[in-house]
């Protein structure tokens, strides 16, 4: 059964990557950015729901720097920074280890690709535990995905970095850890901050309700997704 599940995930990853590459090529030819702009706008509407006055001083967000073909949150990140907020991005240190994180200090256009996968990353300065400590804990978390299945099952790129970091058996579980209060639900280490972080996956609306996805005990599950058609609850 496990082999069949992994084969199904591999096939889904191949199909979605191919579809994303074709879409990116078509948009480049037409100089369009329909999906990019609509997903970024959907994410910005989430920010506005968090802080309607858009005074983001003292507010922080964990996002990601999109790879080619991924839903691009660069416009959302730049606007968040322009309104006084702080943005953290993940940093891949090595295969098999949890993510680290660094703060964005300028426009996303200034970040250079680094490492094996050519991901745009800031300098790593925080472990996941330090990121979720009260003094810097994100108010809002956006997690990239190739898509989602029933129950919020997330299809990632296959490296397992988000599962090792935020999954039920990860360094700092966002939800679902046995015998442990999830940090993202308000259990801060110094007791100063109790508001839960708002957590959203990010994908295209066509990448929801993927068939054949199973949830393993270590898998990060997410209950809401930001798409080109707004926010969806993942049942």
C-alpha positions as CSV (number, residue, x, y, z in Angstrom):
1,X,0.0,0.0,0.0
2,X,2.8,2.4,0.9
3,X,4.5,1.8,-2.5
4,X,1.2,2.4,-4.3
5,X,0.7,5.7,-2.4
6,X,4.2,6.9,-3.2
7,X,3.7,6.0,-6.9
8,X,0.5,7.9,-6.9
9,X,2.2,11.0,-5.4
10,X,5.0,10.8,-7.9
11,X,2.6,10.6,-10.8
12,X,0.6,13.6,-9.4
13,X,3.9,15.6,-9.0
14,X,4.9,14.9,-12.5
15,X,1.5,15.9,-14.0
16,X,1.2,19.1,-12.0
17,X,4.8,20.2,-12.7
18,X,4.2,19.6,-16.4
19,X,0.9,21.6,-16.3
20,X,2.6,24.5,-14.4
21,X,5.5,24.6,-16.8
22,X,3.1,24.7,-19.8
23,X,1.0,27.5,-18.1
24,X,4.1,29.5,-17.3
25,X,5.3,29.2,-20.9
26,X,1.9,30.3,-22.2
27,X,1.8,33.3,-19.9
28,X,5.3,34.3,-20.9
29,X,4.3,34.3,-24.6
30,X,1.3,36.4,-24.0
31,X,2.9,38.6,-21.4
32,X,0.1,37.7,-19.1
33,X,0.1,37.0,-15.4
34,X,-3.5,36.1,-14.7
35,X,-2.7,33.3,-12.2
36,X,0.2,35.1,-10.6
37,X,-1.7,38.3,-9.9
38,X,-4.9,36.6,-8.7
39,X,-3.1,34.3,-6.2
40,X,-1.1,37.2,-4.9
41,X,-4.3,39.3,-4.6
42,X,-6.0,36.4,-2.8
43,X,-3.1,36.3,-0.3
44,X,-3.3,40.1,0.1
45,X,-7.0,39.9,1.0
46,X,-6.0,37.4,3.7
47,X,-3.5,40.0,5.0
48,X,-6.3,42.7,4.9
49,X,-8.6,40.5,6.9
50,X,-5.9,40.1,9.6
51,X,-5.2,43.9,9.7
52,X,-8.0,45.9,8.0
53,X,-6.2,49.2,8.6
54,X,-3.0,47.7,7.0
55,X,-0.8,49.0,9.7
56,X,1.4,46.0,9.8
57,X,3.9,47.4,12.3
58,X,4.8,44.6,14.7
59,X,3.1,42.0,12.4
60,X,5.1,39.2,10.8
61,X,4.5,36.7,8.1
62,X,6.2,33.5,6.9
63,X,6.0,33.1,3.2
64,X,8.2,31.6,0.5
65,X,10.1,32.6,-2.6
66,X,8.5,30.9,-5.6
67,X,10.4,28.6,-7.9
68,X,9.6,28.7,-11.6
69,X,6.0,27.7,-12.2
70,X,5.0,28.0,-8.5
71,X,2.3,30.4,-7.3
72,X,4.2,33.6,-6.8
73,X,3.7,35.6,-3.6
74,X,6.4,38.2,-4.3
75,X,3.9,41.0,-4.8
76,X,2.2,40.1,-1.5
77,X,5.5,40.0,0.3
78,X,6.7,43.4,-1.1
79,X,3.4,45.0,-0.1
80,X,3.5,43.5,3.4
81,X,7.0,45.0,3.9
82,X,5.9,48.3,2.5
83,X,3.2,48.5,5.1
84,X,5.7,48.0,8.0
85,X,5.5,44.2,8.5
86,X,8.3,41.7,8.8
87,X,8.6,38.7,6.4
88,X,10.5,35.5,7.0
89,X,11.4,33.0,4.3
90,X,12.5,29.3,4.7
91,X,16.1,28.3,4.1
92,X,17.1,24.8,3.1
93,X,20.2,23.8,5.0
94,X,20.7,20.1,4.0
95,X,18.6,17.1,2.9
96,X,16.9,15.3,5.7
97,X,16.9,18.3,8.1
98,X,14.3,20.8,9.2
99,X,14.2,24.2,7.5
100,X,15.8,27.3,8.9
101,X,14.5,30.8,8.4
102,X,15.7,34.3,7.6
103,X,14.2,37.8,7.4
104,X,13.7,39.6,4.1
105,X,15.6,42.9,4.3
106,X,14.6,44.4,0.9
107,X,12.5,43.8,-2.2
108,X,12.1,40.2,-3.3
109,X,13.8,41.2,-6.6
110,X,17.0,41.7,-4.6
111,X,17.2,38.1,-3.4
112,X,19.6,35.8,-5.3
113,X,19.1,32.1,-6.0
114,X,21.2,29.9,-3.8
115,X,22.0,26.3,-3.2
116,X,21.2,23.0,-4.9
117,X,17.7,24.0,-6.0
118,X,18.4,27.6,-6.9
119,X,15.9,28.9,-4.3
120,X,16.0,32.6,-3.5
121,X,16.8,32.7,0.2
122,X,17.9,35.2,2.8
123,X,20.7,34.3,5.2
124,X,19.5,31.8,7.8
125,X,19.2,33.2,11.3
126,X,16.4,31.3,13.0
127,X,15.6,27.7,13.7
128,X,12.0,26.7,13.5
129,X,11.8,26.8,17.3
130,X,13.2,30.3,17.4
131,X,10.8,31.4,14.6
132,X,7.8,30.4,16.6
133,X,9.0,31.9,19.8
134,X,6.7,34.7,21.1
135,X,8.9,37.6,20.2
136,X,9.0,36.9,16.4
137,X,6.2,34.3,15.9
138,X,4.4,34.9,12.5
139,X,0.8,36.1,12.6
140,X,0.4,34.5,9.2
141,X,1.9,31.5,7.5
142,X,1.8,30.6,3.8
143,X,2.9,27.1,2.8
144,X,3.6,26.2,-0.9
145,X,2.1,23.0,-2.3
146,X,1.6,21.2,-5.6
147,X,-1.9,20.7,-4.4
148,X,-4.2,19.3,-1.8
149,X,-6.4,16.2,-1.3
150,X,-9.2,15.3,1.1
151,X,-8.7,16.3,4.7
152,X,-6.0,18.9,3.9
153,X,-3.5,16.3,2.6
154,X,-0.7,18.3,1.1
155,X,1.3,17.3,-1.9
156,X,4.7,18.8,-1.6
157,X,7.8,18.7,-3.8
158,X,9.0,15.5,-2.3
159,X,11.8,16.7,-0.1
160,X,9.9,16.5,3.2
161,X,11.2,19.8,4.5
162,X,7.9,21.2,5.7
163,X,6.9,17.8,7.3
164,X,10.2,17.7,9.1
165,X,9.8,21.2,10.3
166,X,6.0,21.7,10.9
167,X,4.4,18.2,10.6
168,X,3.1,16.3,13.6
169,X,6.5,14.6,14.1
170,X,8.5,17.7,13.1
171,X,10.7,20.1,15.0
172,X,7.8,22.4,15.8
173,X,4.4,20.8,15.0
174,X,1.8,23.3,13.8
175,X,-0.9,20.8,14.5
176,X,-1.6,17.2,15.3
177,X,1.4,16.4,17.5
178,X,0.6,13.6,20.0
179,X,0.7,14.7,23.6
180,X,1.8,18.2,22.7
181,X,0.2,21.6,22.3
182,X,0.9,22.8,18.8
183,X,3.0,26.0,18.9
184,X,1.0,27.6,16.1
185,X,-2.2,27.3,18.2
186,X,-0.9,29.7,20.9
187,X,1.5,27.6,23.1
188,X,4.4,30.1,23.1
189,X,7.6,29.3,25.0
190,X,7.6,32.5,27.1
191,X,3.8,32.9,27.5
192,X,3.8,36.4,26.1
193,X,1.8,35.6,22.9
194,X,-1.3,33.5,22.7
195,X,-2.9,34.4,19.4
196,X,-2.9,31.5,16.9
197,X,-1.1,31.9,13.6
198,X,-3.3,31.8,10.5
199,X,-2.0,29.0,8.2
200,X,-2.8,28.7,4.5
201,X,-1.6,26.5,1.8
202,X,-1.0,28.0,-1.6
203,X,-1.9,26.4,-5.0
204,X,-4.1,26.8,-8.0
205,X,-7.8,26.1,-7.7
206,X,-7.3,23.3,-10.3
207,X,-4.9,21.6,-7.9
208,X,-7.5,21.1,-5.1
209,X,-9.2,17.8,-4.4
210,X,-6.4,15.8,-5.8
211,X,-7.3,12.0,-6.0
212,X,-5.4,9.3,-4.2
213,X,-3.5,11.4,-1.6
214,X,-3.1,9.6,1.7
215,X,-2.1,11.2,5.0
216,X,0.9,9.6,6.8
217,X,1.5,10.2,10.5
218,X,4.3,12.7,9.8
219,X,2.5,14.7,7.1
220,X,1.7,18.4,7.5
221,X,-2.1,18.9,7.0
222,X,-3.5,22.3,6.2
223,X,-7.2,23.3,6.5
224,X,-7.3,26.3,4.2
225,X,-5.7,27.2,0.8
226,X,-5.2,30.4,-1.0
227,X,-5.8,30.0,-4.8
228,X,-6.5,32.1,-7.9
229,X,-10.2,31.8,-7.0
230,X,-9.8,33.0,-3.4
231,X,-9.6,31.1,-0.1
232,X,-10.9,27.5,0.1
233,X,-11.6,25.3,3.1
234,X,-10.0,21.9,2.7
235,X,-12.5,19.3,3.9
